[in-house]
């Protein structure tokens, strides 16, 4: 990963005025059941705000699906948060058509979320295994950049790789 990519991933926290602190966030899934980001504690969590009408969001979907599928039983999980006014049934159909395998939560567009502001879509936040928000990026993210960022943080923060039993 280039120095610029690391900088871009890290700078969003400064722009959002946030410090690394434990965060939780509860939203309904496609079945109306409340889900919490805290349930992923112990894993790196990639939270991606997106919308079905967002062409850049659609471009990054294959990388996010690939990242999630390769790591969900290891130590990285992707969670999508749909950031538009859309019915759960319409979104469920879209998710199935696009073969999105990671958990999908729903929210209405709001000026600020517990993770920070969503200035544009897509917006992606990274939460470490301790539940602390450590980075964010507005715009397209790629699997290789996310994996490289997490690998670097593991080395610098002395995170252990957590695997499923």
Secondary structure as a PSIPRED ss2 file (coil, helix, strand):
# PSIPRED VFORMAT (PSIPRED V4.0)

   1 X C   1.000  0.000  0.000
   2 X C   1.000  0.000  0.000
   3 X H   0.000  1.000  0.000
   4 X H   0.000  1.000  0.000
   5 X H   0.000  1.000  0.000
   6 X H   0.000  1.000  0.000
   7 X H   0.000  1.000  0.000
   8 X H   0.000  1.000  0.000
   9 X H   0.000  1.000  0.000
  10 X H   0.000  1.000  0.000
  11 X H   0.000  1.000  0.000
  12 X H   0.000  1.000  0.000
  13 X H   0.000  1.000  0.000
  14 X H   0.000  1.000  0.000
  15 X H   0.000  1.000  0.000
  16 X H   0.000  1.000  0.000
  17 X C   1.000  0.000  0.000
  18 X C   1.000  0.000  0.000
  19 X C   1.000  0.000  0.000
  20 X C   1.000  0.000  0.000
  21 X C   1.000  0.000  0.000
  22 X E   0.000  0.000  1.000
  23 X C   1.000  0.000  0.000
  24 X C   1.000  0.000  0.000
  25 X C   1.000  0.000  0.000
  26 X E   0.000  0.000  1.000
  27 X E   0.000  0.000  1.000
  28 X E   0.000  0.000  1.000
  29 X E   0.000  0.000  1.000
  30 X C   1.000  0.000  0.000
  31 X C   1.000  0.000  0.000
  32 X C   1.000  0.000  0.000
  33 X C   1.000  0.000  0.000
  34 X E   0.000  0.000  1.000
  35 X E   0.000  0.000  1.000
  36 X E   0.000  0.000  1.000
  37 X H   0.000  1.000  0.000
  38 X H   0.000  1.000  0.000
  39 X H   0.000  1.000  0.000
  40 X H   0.000  1.000  0.000
  41 X C   1.000  0.000  0.000
  42 X C   1.000  0.000  0.000
  43 X C   1.000  0.000  0.000
  44 X E   0.000  0.000  1.000
  45 X E   0.000  0.000  1.000
  46 X E   0.000  0.000  1.000
  47 X E   0.000  0.000  1.000
  48 X E   0.000  0.000  1.000
  49 X E   0.000  0.000  1.000
  50 X E   0.000  0.000  1.000
  51 X C   1.000  0.000  0.000
  52 X C   1.000  0.000  0.000
  53 X C   1.000  0.000  0.000
  54 X C   1.000  0.000  0.000
  55 X H   0.000  1.000  0.000
  56 X H   0.000  1.000  0.000
  57 X H   0.000  1.000  0.000
  58 X H   0.000  1.000  0.000
  59 X H   0.000  1.000  0.000
  60 X H   0.000  1.000  0.000
  61 X H   0.000  1.000  0.000
  62 X H   0.000  1.000  0.000
  63 X H   0.000  1.000  0.000
  64 X H   0.000  1.000  0.000
  65 X H   0.000  1.000  0.000
  66 X H   0.000  1.000  0.000
  67 X H   0.000  1.000  0.000
  68 X H   0.000  1.000  0.000
  69 X H   0.000  1.000  0.000
  70 X H   0.000  1.000  0.000
  71 X H   0.000  1.000  0.000
  72 X C   1.000  0.000  0.000
  73 X C   1.000  0.000  0.000
  74 X C   1.000  0.000  0.000
  75 X C   1.000  0.000  0.000
  76 X E   0.000  0.000  1.000
  77 X E   0.000  0.000  1.000
  78 X E   0.000  0.000  1.000
  79 X E   0.000  0.000  1.000
  80 X E   0.000  0.000  1.000
  81 X E   0.000  0.000  1.000
  82 X E   0.000  0.000  1.000
  83 X E   0.000  0.000  1.000
  84 X C   1.000  0.000  0.000
  85 X C   1.000  0.000  0.000
  86 X C   1.000  0.000  0.000
  87 X C   1.000  0.000  0.000
  88 X H   0.000  1.000  0.000
  89 X H   0.000  1.000  0.000
  90 X H   0.000  1.000  0.000
  91 X H   0.000  1.000  0.000
  92 X H   0.000  1.000  0.000
  93 X H   0.000  1.000  0.000
  94 X H   0.000  1.000  0.000
  95 X H   0.000  1.000  0.000
  96 X H   0.000  1.000  0.000
  97 X H   0.000  1.000  0.000
  98 X H   0.000  1.000  0.000
  99 X C   1.000  0.000  0.000
 100 X C   1.000  0.000  0.000
 101 X C   1.000  0.000  0.000
 102 X C   1.000  0.000  0.000
 103 X E   0.000  0.000  1.000
 104 X E   0.000  0.000  1.000
 105 X E   0.000  0.000  1.000
 106 X E   0.000  0.000  1.000
 107 X E   0.000  0.000  1.000
 108 X C   1.000  0.000  0.000
 109 X C   1.000  0.000  0.000
 110 X C   1.000  0.000  0.000
 111 X C   1.000  0.000  0.000
 112 X E   0.000  0.000  1.000
 113 X E   0.000  0.000  1.000
 114 X C   1.000  0.000  0.000
 115 X C   1.000  0.000  0.000
 116 X E   0.000  0.000  1.000
 117 X E   0.000  0.000  1.000
 118 X C   1.000  0.000  0.000
 119 X C   1.000  0.000  0.000
 120 X C   1.000  0.000  0.000
 121 X C   1.000  0.000  0.000
 122 X C   1.000  0.000  0.000
 123 X E   0.000  0.000  1.000
 124 X E   0.000  0.000  1.000
 125 X E   0.000  0.000  1.000
 126 X E   0.000  0.000  1.000
 127 X E   0.000  0.000  1.000
 128 X C   1.000  0.000  0.000
 129 X C   1.000  0.000  0.000
 130 X C   1.000  0.000  0.000
 131 X C   1.000  0.000  0.000
 132 X E   0.000  0.000  1.000
 133 X E   0.000  0.000  1.000
 134 X E   0.000  0.000  1.000
 135 X E   0.000  0.000  1.000
 136 X E   0.000  0.000  1.000
 137 X E   0.000  0.000  1.000
 138 X E   0.000  0.000  1.000
 139 X C   1.000  0.000  0.000
 140 X C   1.000  0.000  0.000
 141 X C   1.000  0.000  0.000
 142 X C   1.000  0.000  0.000
 143 X H   0.000  1.000  0.000
 144 X H   0.000  1.000  0.000
 145 X H   0.000  1.000  0.000
 146 X H   0.000  1.000  0.000
 147 X H   0.000  1.000  0.000
 148 X H   0.000  1.000  0.000
 149 X H   0.000  1.000  0.000
 150 X H   0.000  1.000  0.000
 151 X H   0.000  1.000  0.000
 152 X H   0.000  1.000  0.000
 153 X H   0.000  1.000  0.000
 154 X H   0.000  1.000  0.000
 155 X H   0.000  1.000  0.000
 156 X H   0.000  1.000  0.000
 157 X H   0.000  1.000  0.000
 158 X C   1.000  0.000  0.000
 159 X C   1.000  0.000  0.000
 160 X C   1.000  0.000  0.000
 161 X C   1.000  0.000  0.000
 162 X C   1.000  0.000  0.000
 163 X C   1.000  0.000  0.000
 164 X C   1.000  0.000  0.000
 165 X C   1.000  0.000  0.000
